């Protein structure tokens, strides 16, 4: 199941990269650009959800560990 989520995230990121490339080429009409933009927003939201779920899972696993502790990278 975790592998399916990873593949879903990776395929969403790939789709997002391809979408950005199409938009940057500048050959789209305004209507097509708006549709692509909307698709991009949906892909970003999907990726954010997947990453949030992964972060929550890591936090749960770390809270169960007496050895590993979370480290803030910022």
Buried (B, 14 or more C-beta within 10 A) or exposed (E): EEEEEEEEBEEBBEBBEEBEEBBEEEEBEEEEBEEBEEEBEEBEEBBEEBEEEBEEEEEEEEEEEEEEEEEEEE
